[in-house]
Structures are given as structure tokens and as C-alpha cells.
Amino acid sequence: MKNNNLRKEIKTTIKDLLARKGRSLLTILGIVIGVAGVIIIISLGSGAQSLVLGQVTKLGSNLIGILPGKSNENGPPTAVFGVQVKTLTLSDIDAIKNKSKVPNAVEVASFVSSNVTIVAGKESVDTKFTATDGSYVRVQNTEMIKGTFFTDEEANSGANVIVLGYDVAKSLYPDGNEIGKVVKIKIPDNNPIDSNVSNSIPFRVIGVQKKLGTVTFQNQDDQVFIPFSIGQRQILGIDYIQFARVKVDDAINIKVAIQDINRVLREQHRIHDIENDDFSVRDLADIIKLLTGITDTLRIFLGLMAGISLIVGGIGIMNIMLVTVSERTREIGLRKAIGATRANIRNQFLLESIVLTFTGGILGIILGILVSYLIAVGARLAGYDWAFIISPFGVLLAASVSILTGIVFGLYPALKAAKLDPIDALRYE
């Protein structure tokens, strides 16, 4: 009997809502936006996290990064934020290369980089140069599609040779005939060491790197590689290292190698208290932990911001339901006069609110999944390895919150309608 009454009330509720299609649609719009926002944010957070962690993992599980500047357990060193810290030098790298001090280090590569303009005949491109050692190809497991990478001897002697990234090669030499050609790198105006050098340096192209795509949000094909010494001294005019990477013989020796590197750098910098460290040594696990923490925090924050839309939508529903109660006061009085109880009236208006929010929740879920899919497709077309991830928990959470919103914000108008005196309601104009 109760099931029949509930079924009848639901049919009546749907009929009443369909009679006010325009108002009903506007009422649920806030819920649709809120639910869709929650699903999109959770999906974007999962996709971005998968992208970042996947890209970091591509670097290898047996790599250690060394950055100048002190860091803490929960954040990156100061250098990451664009502040130039000059506490890492070539003598530090030479000490790390010493097998007696860091026996598990098999390769070490130093890096400096900046944005420059490269000219080849009438063509020119603005790109990034990375000055490094010949060990780069062994540290990064880099493959060439043409020519070779420069050797340790060429890197140490400052030979004027250059390796082009895939996109740079295509831009400068569309015909693919780049090996052996000469390009020029323009010297930045802020070179502080030697103001008498020529405003550009010629380089002979010896290789083209295999297409890598985007890694850690940087296009790895839009850069060139030159020997470390010439990039450090002649182009940037600096005497410090911006970054170094160490390849360990086996991933199980990562922690031991980190301890050895920390000890060596403290000896080099005459540091006796670890609180005074002016460098940062991180492995892949630390980077993943850091990035996971950042993306999780960002995802929660954005999810809460999207959840505010649900509250706004709920307030909108409450306002509309209060107006509906006012408009239908005589109807309420008539129903009570012919035997409807307070519970009947309360349930009718509460059910209308729940139906509205449930419908908005379903539409919001559909919209959220559709938008998330389109974003994933767009990211893949842009060259990012973006995974389309829809969390069942996120969908369930959004649907549950939308129904809860209907109950919470629909309860007050429903109780107000139920408390109306039938005689006063019938007299209402």
C-alpha cells in the first residue's frame, strides 16, 4: 500500500514539475553545473597526476637529481622558482664522479640551459639550449635519428658542435639536410663575464635527437644540445651549475648513493650541520611523492571550489521551492481540507526537491563525463599522454551530494508548507 502511495506521489510530482518546465530547468541548472564541475575536476586531477607521474617515470628509476639551494621534505629547492642559486660547481661534480666516494654512481651529467635564438641561413628559431656532458646520452638513454651526440672530449674542450632537437631540425631544415651544416647561437645581452665576445657563436650540426614529445610539461623536441663548457662560459657567462643528474648502477642502491652524494657535497661545501645544506639531492621516489602531494592538494582544493556550486544550486532550489509554496498555498489548503496530512504535504514538496536535484545530478554526471572525455582527447591531440579517468567514487560522491542537497535545502520549504493552517491557506489570495 505504501509503495502504491509513493509511486502515486512520484507521478504527481513529475507531472507538476513538467507543467513548469522552464522553472524546473533553471532550478536544476546550478546542480548540473556543480555536479559536472566536481566530476571534471576529479577527472582532470587524475589525468594530470597520471600524466606527470608517467612522464617522471620515463626518466628512469635509477636516476638522482641534484639542485643548488636548500630544500625541505615537502617542497622543491629555491632554484625551481627561478631564483639563481650558485652553490653547485664543477668541482662538486668531479668529487661525485670519484668512485672511491660514490661507488654506485656510473654516470654524472651537468646541465645549464637558457632560451636563445638560433640562426641557420635565412631561417631562425627561438628555442632552448641545454649545455651538458657527453654522458648525457648514457644518463638519459637518448637515441639519435641522425648523426651522433658529442663525446666527453668534445664537451670538455668546448668544441663548437650541436645536436638539434627533432622540432628544431624540422624548422631550420625542412628538407632534412642538416648534418654538417653550420648554425649560429646569438649570445644573450646579459652575459656578465666577457662583453668582448662576438654576438653569436657558430656550431656545426652533428646529430638530430629522436622525437621525444612532451615530458614534465616541456617539449623535449624544441631544444638543442651543446657542450657544457661553451654553454656555461661563453653563452651564459656563469661559473656554476644549474642542475646535475646521476645515474646509479641499480635502483636498489639509490638510497646509499644519495647518502654518499650528501656526504661528498657537505665535505665540498664545509657543512657540518645538515640544517645548513645549500643543495638538494632527490631521487625519483621523492619527486613522485612530492608531485603526488601537490596534485592531490590541488585536486582537493579545486573539488571544494566546484562543490560550492552545489551549495549555490541548493540555495536556488530552496528559493524556488519557497516561491512554489507561496504560489500553491490555496492548493495546500484544499488538499488539507479533503484529508491530506502534514506528512503528505511535506513529502510532496520534499519529493519535488529531491527529483529536481536527482535529475540535475544525472545531467551533471553526463555533462561532466562528456567534457572530461573531450579534454582528454584535446590533450592527446596536443601531444600529451593524457589518460581519460573517471573515478566511480567521484561519480557516486557527486550523485550522493546532489540528492543530499535536495533533502537539506528542500526540507525547510516542505516543512513550511506542511505547517500551513488549512483555513488560512484557503483564504490566501
N, C-alpha and C positions, 0 to 999 in steps of 0.2 A: 504493500500500500504506500509506504514511504517512498519507494523507488518511483512509483507512478506519479506521486505528487512532485518529486524532484524533477522528473522528466517533463512534466507539465510546466513547471516553473521555468525550466531552461528554455522550452519552446516559446513561452510567453516573453521571456527576457530577450531572446534573439529577435522575436517579432518586433518588440518595442524598439530595439536598437536599430534594426533595419529601417524602421519608419523614420529614423533620424540619421540617415546615412552620413550626411555632411558633418554633423556634430560629432558623431561617433568616430569618424575618420580623423578629424582634428584632435579628438580627445586621446586617441591611441598613438598619435604621431610622436609624442615625447617618449613613450615606452619603446616604440620601434627604434628610434634613434639611440636611446640608452642601451638597449639590448644589443643592437648591431655594433655599437661602439665598444662594448665590453668584449664581444667575440672578436672583433677586428683587432683590438689592442692585444688580446691574449695571443691571437694568431700571429700578428706582427712580431710580438716579443719572442715567440717560439721560433719563428722563421729567422729573425735576426740573430738570435742566440745560436741556432744551428749553423747559420752562415759563418758567424765569427769563429765559433769553436772549430768548425770544419776547416776554415782557412788557416787557423793557427796550427791545427793538427798536421796540415800539409807540410809545415816547416820541418817536421821530423820530431821523433820522441827522444832523441839523444842530443838535443841542442841546448846550450846555455847562453843566455843573453847578458851582456854586461853594459850598463849605462852609467855615465857620470852622474853624481848627485845622490844624496841620501834619500832613501825611501822607507816607508813603513809597511807593515804587513797588509794593510788594506788599500794601498794606493801606489801609483807609479812614482818614479823619481821626478824631481823638478824639471829635468830636461825634457820630459814628454810634453810639458805645457809650453814649449817654445823658448824657455829661458836657457841661454847658453851657459852650460857648466863645463869648466875646463880642467876637471880633476883627473881625466883619463889620458895617458900619454903612450907613446910608442915604447918607452922603457917598461911600462906596466905590461904591455902585450908581450914584449920579449921575455919578461920574467915568467909569464904564464906559459909561454912556449917551452920553458925549461922542463924537460922530462923528469928531472930529479925533484922538482917542486910540485908539478901537476902531472903525475904519470898517466892519468886516464885521458888527458887531452890529446887527441890525434890531429886536429886541425884547428887553427885560430885565424879568423879573418877580421880585419879592422875596417871601419867604414867612416867616411864623411860624405855628405851629399848636400845639394842645393839645386835651385832652379836656374837654368841657363838657357841661352839661345844658341842653337846650332845652325850653322850656315853651310850649305853644300851647293856651290854654284849660285844659281838664282833662287834656289829653294831655301827656306829656313823654317825651323820649328822651335817653339818654346817647350822645353821638356825638363826632366830632372836628370842630373848626372849622379852616379854613385861611384865614388873612388874607393877601391878596395884592393885586396891582395890577390895573387894568383890562386890562393887556396879557396877563393870564393866558390869555384865550381865544385870543389870537393866537399865543402861545408854545406852548400845548398843543393847538391846533386843536380846542378844546372846542365841542361842539354843545349847543344847548338844545332841550328838547321843549316848554317853555312859557316865555313871557316873554323877558327879556334878561339878560345879565350886566351888572354895574355898570361904569360908564365910568371912565376915568382921573381925571376931575374928581371923581367920587363917592368914589373910593378915596383921593385926596389930601386931600379935605376931611373925610373921616371920616363920610360920610353913613350913616345908620342903615338900610342896605338889606342884604338877604341873599339868597343863591341856595342853594336846597336840593338836596342830592343825591337821586337817584331813590328810594332806600330810605327816607331821612328823610321825604321828602314823602309817601310811602305810609303811613308810620307815624303822622304827625301829621294828615294829611288824607286818610283813606281814600276820601272822596268826590271827590277830585281838585280841590277848590275852594280852592287855596292862594294864588293870585296876589292880592296886595293885602292879605292877612291879616297880622296882627302876631304875632310870636313874641318870646320873651324868652330871652336867654342869661344864665345865672347866672354871676356873677363868681367866679373861684377865690378861696379864702380866703387864699392866699399872695401876692396882689397886693402888691408891695413899695412901689409909688410913691404911690398915693393910697388911703388907707384910708377916705376920706370918701365915695367914690363909692357909688351905690346898689348893692345886692346883685344887681341884674340890669339888663340893658340891652335896651330894645325895638328890634326890627328889622322893617322892612316887607318882605315876601316879593315879590321882583320877577322871579324866574325859577326854573325847575327844570332841572337838568342831565340830559342824555341818559344812559340806563343804560350804564355802562361795564364793570361786572363787577369782577373782581379783577385788579389789576396790581401786580407785585412784592410779592405776598402781602398786599396791602392792599385791602380792599373800597372801591373808589372811589365807590360809591354811598352809603356810610354816612359822609357828611361834609357840611358846609355851608361856604359861602364868604362872607366879609365883607370890607369894605375894609381895607387894610393898617393904616392909622394907628390906627383904632379898636381893631383886634385887638391891635396891638402895645402901645399905651399904656394903653388903658382896661381891656382884659380881662386881658392878661398883665402889664402894668406893667413892660415892659422897654424898653431903648433900643438894642437890637442886632437883627440879622437872623439867623435860624436857617439860611436856605438861599436861594440865588438861582439862577435859570436864565436862560441867554442863548440866544436863537435867532440863528443865523448865516445870512447870506444864501444861502450854498451850502455843502454838505458838504465840498467841496474846500478851503474856506477855514478849516476847523476849527482846524488846527494854527497858522495865522497868528493867528487870533483868540485862541487860548489864550496865545500868546506876548505879544500885546498886553495881555490881561487881567492876566497875571502881572506885566508891567512896570508897569501902572497901579496895581495893588494894592501893589506894592513901593514905589512913589512915595508912595502914600497913607499907608502904614504906616512910611515912612522905613526900609526894609530894604535894606541894601547887600549882604548875603550871602544867597544863596538857601537856605543851611542854616538861616537864621533865619526862613524863611517861616512865617507864622501863619495860613495859609489853604490851601485845596486847590482846584485847578481841574482838572476831569476831563471828558472827552468820552465819547461812547457807546462808542467802541472801547476806551478804558481800563476802563470799567465792565464791558464784556463780557469783557475779558481777566482782570480781577480775579475776576469771578464764575465764569468757566470754571476758573480755577486753584483756587478754593475748592471748587467742586463736584467737580472731578477728584480733589483730595486727599482729600475726604470719601468719595468713591466707592471709592478705593483702600483707604483705611483700613477702611471697613465690609466691603469684599470680603475683606480679610485676616482680619477678625474672623469672617466667615462661613466662611472656609477652615479655621479652627481646628476647626470641626465635622467636617470631612472627616478631620482627623488623629485626632480623638476616635473617629470611626466606624472608622477604620483600626485603631486600638488595640483597639477592641471586637472587630473581626473576628479580629485576631491572638489575642486571649484565647480566643475561641470555637474557633478552629482548633486551638489547643494542647490545649484540653479534648477536642476531637474526636480528636486524635491519641492522647491517653491512653485514651479510651474504645475506640478501634479498634485497639489495639496487637496483640491476638491476630489480628485480620483481616489486619493488615500482615504479621505473621509467617507466616501461612498463604499469603498471596499470594507472599511471597518464597520460601517452601518449594517452591512449584509453578512457580517460574521467573521471577517478576516482578523486574525490575532496580531499582536505586536510582532511575534516571531515571523508570521507570514510576510508582513510589510518589510521587516528588517532583512529577511532572507532575499526578498525580491530585489531590493536596491543593492545589497551586498553582492548578489549574484551578477547583477549588471556590471558592477565594478570589476569583478573577477573575470567575467567574459571579455570585457574590454582589454584588460591587461594581459590576459592569456592570448587573445588574438594579436595584440601588439607584440607580445613575446615571440610568437610563432613567426610573424612577419619580420621581426627584428633578427631572428636566427637565420632565416632565409637570406635576408639582405646582408647580414654580417658574413656569412659563408661565401656568398657571391662576390662581395667586394674583396674579401681576403684572397679568394682564388684569382681575381683579376690583378691584384697587386703582385701575387706570386708569379703570374705569367709575365707581367710587365718587368719585374726584376730579372727574370730569366732572360727575357729578350734584351735587357740592358747588359747582360753578361755576368750577372751574379748567380751563384749556385744557391738559389733561394728555395727552401723546402716549403711546400704548402701543408701547413699543420693546423688542424682543427682539434682542439682539446675537448674530448667528451665531457670532462669536468667543467670546462668553461661554458659549454652549451647548457649543461644541466644547471650550473650556477645562475646563468642569465635567465633561464626559464623559471627557476625557483624564485629568484628575486623579483621577477616581474609579477608572478602570482601573489607573492607576499606583499608587494607594493599595492596591488589591488585590494587585498584584505585590509591592510593597515589604513590606507587613505580612503577606502570606501566604507569603513566601519562607522565613522562619525556621521556622514550623511545618512547612512542606513538607520542608525540609532535615532537620529533626529526625526526621520520620517516615521519610525515606529512609535515615537512618543507623542505624536500629534493627537490632540483630542478630536474625536470624530465630529462632534457638533461644531467646534470652531473651524475645523477643516471644511465642512460643508458650507459654512458661511463665508469662506475665504473668497475674495474677488481678485 
